[in-house]
């Protein structure tokens, strides 16, 4: 079974043998006029993402997949939509990432970072005309690649890594081999993928091939995970044909972050608390500290319609805690046990 996150597309797009550059990028993004600095920035985004994923997947194949006779392939698809999907069965899977995914994430990251208080790239905050937004109009104000800023590029790469890990988690934890019976089960699978994506991020981000991409500290890792979770959750809620199956971005942060905390706990590096409430309060404060700025930026952005109301967020959190969590526990203790990668 294929699980699709993102937009439905009129065409799957051709399978690309390598990450797109130059003329191939322009052929895919024909309506976006990617030239000069905008083209160069797009090339950097694809090159960096591909090198990170290939490096991490090589380690996964050698240390986990090959020992179980599993194979997980990946491809870029030649279309300009925001879409990631994973499918297959019985230990043989493929993750497809539409080319548009990377540039939509980059475009929204550039806008949100420019709108944050004290941003070094504030000049890009007003690059959109009335009726345009950063999903459908890709960073029109960028003239040179470095104008986007390292913060925006790093945020975009982190969000794309998290999306890839989300798809990878669907495969590794048996979701592709199980057909959900209703929306509650579908949301439970998404929640499980979020948690495990956060775990992968918490472990693997320290081993990224480029030194500048490795976290400076444990605190930096949590900051990056929280911000990337919010950006990714916002785009998935805004763009997906399966939007009703997703929890609100603000609430999904908690699931992604729980996975990251779990990773550090397994490594013996996490903070210990006297009781559950003290721990919950501590991590909630982390979310507030690192999410407030980007959340406020979203409220001032061309995507503010996707922010959601406090009432919606609270009701969604209740649903997550009272329904999704229980459904997921049932699935993990039952049918998913048969299909997951044995580690």
C-alpha positions in Angstrom: 0.0 0.0 0.0 1.2 3.5 -0.8 0.9 6.3 1.9 0.9 9.7 0.3 1.6 12.9 2.2 1.0 16.2 0.3 -0.9 17.3 -2.8 -2.5 14.9 -5.3 -0.9 15.5 -8.6 -2.2 15.1 -12.2 1.0 13.2 -13.0 3.4 11.3 -10.9 6.2 12.9 -12.9 9.1 11.0 -14.4 11.5 9.1 -12.2 14.8 11.1 -12.0 18.0 9.2 -11.9 19.7 11.8 -9.8 18.7 15.0 -7.9 17.7 17.7 -10.5 19.9 20.6 -11.4 20.1 23.3 -14.1 18.0 22.6 -17.2 16.1 19.7 -15.5 15.0 22.0 -12.7 13.7 24.5 -15.2 11.9 21.8 -17.1 10.1 20.7 -13.9 9.4 24.3 -12.6 8.4 25.8 -16.0 6.1 28.4 -14.5 8.5 29.6 -11.9 11.3 31.2 -14.0 14.2 29.8 -11.9 17.1 31.8 -13.1 20.3 33.3 -11.7 20.3 33.4 -7.9 17.0 31.6 -7.5 18.2 28.7 -9.7 21.5 28.6 -7.8 19.7 28.5 -4.5 17.4 25.7 -5.7 20.5 23.7 -6.8 22.1 24.1 -3.4 18.9 22.8 -1.7 18.7 19.7 -3.8 22.5 19.0 -3.5 22.6 19.4 0.3 19.4 17.3 0.9 20.5 14.5 -1.4 24.0 14.2 0.2 22.5 14.1 3.7 19.9 11.5 2.9 22.3 9.3 0.9 24.8 9.4 3.8 22.3 8.4 6.4 20.6 5.7 4.2 24.0 4.1 3.5 24.4 3.6 7.2 20.9 2.3 7.7 21.3 -0.2 4.8 24.5 -1.5 6.2 23.6 -1.7 9.9 19.9 -2.6 9.8 18.2 -3.3 6.5 20.7 -5.7 4.9 20.8 -7.9 8.1 17.0 -8.5 7.8 17.0 -8.8 4.0 15.1 -5.5 3.6 15.5 -2.9 0.9 14.2 0.7 0.9 14.9 2.6 -2.3 14.3 6.3 -3.0 13.6 8.5 -6.0 13.0 12.1 -6.9 9.9 12.6 -9.1 9.9 15.2 -11.8 6.9 17.2 -10.8 6.5 20.6 -9.0 4.0 19.5 -6.4 4.5 19.2 -2.6 4.3 15.4 -2.2 6.1 12.5 -0.5 5.0 9.0 -0.6 6.1 5.5 0.5 4.9 2.1 -0.6 5.7 -1.5 -1.0 5.3 -4.6 1.2 7.1 -7.4 3.0 10.5 -5.6 3.5 10.7 -4.0 0.0 9.7 -0.3 -0.1 10.3 2.9 -2.1 10.2 6.5 -1.0 9.3 9.0 -3.7 9.8 12.7 -3.1 8.4 15.1 -5.7 10.9 17.8 -6.7 8.4 20.5 -5.7 8.5 19.4 -2.1 12.0 20.7 -1.5 11.4 24.1 -3.0 8.0 24.6 -1.4 9.6 23.9 2.0 12.5 26.2 1.2 10.2 29.0 0.0 8.0 28.9 3.1 11.1 28.7 5.4 12.5 31.8 3.7 9.3 33.8 4.2 8.8 32.8 7.9 12.5 33.4 8.8 12.3 36.8 7.2 9.2 37.7 9.2 10.7 36.8 12.6 11.6 39.6 14.9 15.2 40.9 14.4 15.6 38.8 11.2 18.8 39.4 9.2 16.8 38.7 6.1 13.9 41.0 6.9 14.2 42.5 3.4 12.5 39.4 2.0 9.5 39.8 4.3 7.5 41.7 1.7 8.4 39.9 -1.5 4.8 38.8 -2.4 2.1 40.7 -4.2 -1.5 40.5 -3.1 -2.9 37.1 -3.8 0.5 35.4 -3.9 1.9 33.1 -1.2 5.2 31.3 -0.5 3.7 27.9 -1.4 2.8 28.8 -5.0 5.4 31.6 -5.7 8.9 30.4 -4.9 11.1 33.1 -3.2 10.6 35.8 -5.9 12.7 38.4 -4.0 15.9 36.3 -3.9 18.6 37.7 -6.3 21.6 35.9 -4.9 21.7 32.5 -3.1 23.1 33.8 0.1 20.3 36.4 0.5 18.0 33.6 1.8 20.2 33.2 4.9 21.6 30.1 6.6 18.8 30.0 9.1 16.2 29.5 6.4 18.2 27.0 4.4 18.9 25.0 7.6 15.3 25.1 8.6 14.2 23.9 5.2 16.7 21.1 5.2 15.7 20.0 8.7 12.0 20.0 7.7 12.8 17.9 4.6 14.8 15.5 6.6 11.9 15.2 9.0 9.5 14.5 6.2 11.8 11.8 4.8 12.2 10.2 8.2 8.4 10.3 8.5 8.1 8.3 5.2 10.9 6.0 6.3 9.1 5.4 9.6 5.9 4.4 7.7 8.0 1.6 6.0 10.1 0.5 9.0 7.1 0.3 11.4 4.8 -1.7 9.2 2.4 1.0 8.1 2.6 0.2 4.4 1.6 -3.4 5.1 -1.5 -2.5 7.1 -4.6 -0.9 5.7 -6.3 1.5 8.2 -10.0 0.9 8.7 -11.0 4.5 9.5 -9.6 8.1 10.1 -8.8 7.3 13.7 -6.4 4.5 12.6 -5.0 6.7 9.8 -4.2 9.5 12.3 -2.7 6.9 14.6 -0.3 5.8 11.9 0.6 9.4 11.2 1.3 10.0 14.9 3.5 6.9 15.1 5.5 8.1 12.0 5.9 11.5 13.6 7.2 10.0 16.8 9.7 7.8 15.1 10.7 10.5 12.7 11.6 12.6 15.8 13.6 9.7 17.1 15.6 9.4 13.9 16.2 13.1 13.8 17.4 13.0 17.4 19.9 10.3 16.6 21.0 10.9 13.1 21.3 14.7 12.9 24.5 14.5 14.9 26.0 12.4 12.1 25.2 14.6 9.1 28.2 14.8 6.7 28.6 18.6 6.8 30.0 20.0 10.0 27.9 23.2 9.8 24.8 21.0 9.8 25.5 19.2 13.0 23.8 20.6 16.1 26.0 22.8 18.3 24.5 21.3 21.5 21.6 19.2 22.7 19.6 22.4 23.2 20.3 23.4 19.5 19.0 20.0 18.4 15.7 20.5 20.3 15.4 24.0 18.9 15.8 22.7 15.3 13.5 19.8 15.8 10.7 22.0 17.2 11.0 24.6 14.5 11.2 22.0 11.7 8.2 20.1 13.2 6.1 23.3 13.1 7.0 24.2 9.5 6.4 20.6 8.2 3.2 20.2 10.2 1.9 23.5 8.8 2.6 22.5 5.2 1.1 19.0 5.5 -2.0 20.4 7.0 -2.3 23.1 4.3 -1.4 21.0 1.3 -2.5 17.5 1.8 -5.4 15.7 0.3 -5.4 13.8 3.6 -5.6 17.0 5.7 -8.4 15.6 7.9 -6.2 12.7 8.9 -3.5 15.1 10.3 -3.4 16.6 13.8 -2.8 20.3 14.1 0.9 21.4 13.6 1.1 22.8 17.1 0.1 19.5 18.5 2.3 17.4 16.2 5.3 19.2 17.6 4.8 17.4 20.8 4.9 14.0 19.1 8.0 14.8 17.0 9.7 16.2 20.1 8.7 13.2 22.2 10.5 11.0 19.6 13.6 13.2 19.9 13.5 13.0 23.7 13.1 9.3 23.5 16.3 9.1 21.4 18.3 11.0 24.0 16.8 8.8 26.7 18.0 5.7 24.9 21.5 7.3 24.7 21.4 8.0 28.4 21.6 11.8 27.8 18.1 12.9 28.6 17.1 15.0 31.7 15.5 13.0 34.5 12.4 14.3 36.3 10.9 13.5 39.7 7.4 13.1 38.2 5.6 13.1 34.9 4.1 16.6 35.3 7.5 18.2 35.9 8.7 16.6 32.7 5.6 17.7 30.7 6.0 21.3 32.0 9.7 21.3 31.1 9.1 20.2 27.5 6.1 22.4 27.1 8.2 25.4 28.0 10.8 24.3 25.4 8.0 24.3 22.7 6.9 27.8 23.8 10.5 29.1 23.8 11.4 27.8 20.3 8.1 27.9 18.5 6.7 31.3 19.5 8.8 33.3 17.0 8.0 31.1 14.0 4.4 30.8 15.0 4.0 34.6 15.2 5.8 34.9 11.8 3.2 32.5 10.3 0.4 34.8 11.6 2.0 37.7 9.7 2.7 35.6 6.5 0.9 34.8 3.3 0.0 31.5 4.9 -1.7 32.9 8.0 -5.0 31.3 7.0 -3.5 27.9 8.0 -2.6 28.9 11.5 -5.8 27.6 13.2 -7.7 28.9 16.2 -6.9 28.2 19.8 -10.3 26.4 20.1 -9.4 24.2 17.1 -6.0 23.4 18.6 -7.3 22.5 22.0 -10.0 20.2 20.6 -7.4 18.6 18.4 -5.2 18.0 21.4 -8.0 16.4 23.3 -8.6 14.1 20.3 -5.0 13.2 20.1 -4.7 12.3 23.8 -8.1 10.6 24.2 -8.5 8.8 20.9 -5.3 8.7 18.7 -3.0 7.5 21.5 -5.3 4.6 22.5 -5.8 3.5 18.9 -2.1 3.6 18.3 -1.3 1.5 21.3 -3.8 -1.1 20.1 -2.2 -1.2 16.6 1.3 -1.3 17.9 0.5 -4.2 20.3 -1.5 -6.0 17.5 -1.3 -6.0 13.7 1.8 -3.7 13.3 3.9 -6.2 15.3 3.9 -8.6 12.3 5.2 -6.1 9.8 7.8 -3.9 11.5 11.5 -4.2 11.0 13.0 -6.4 13.7 15.9 -4.5 15.3 
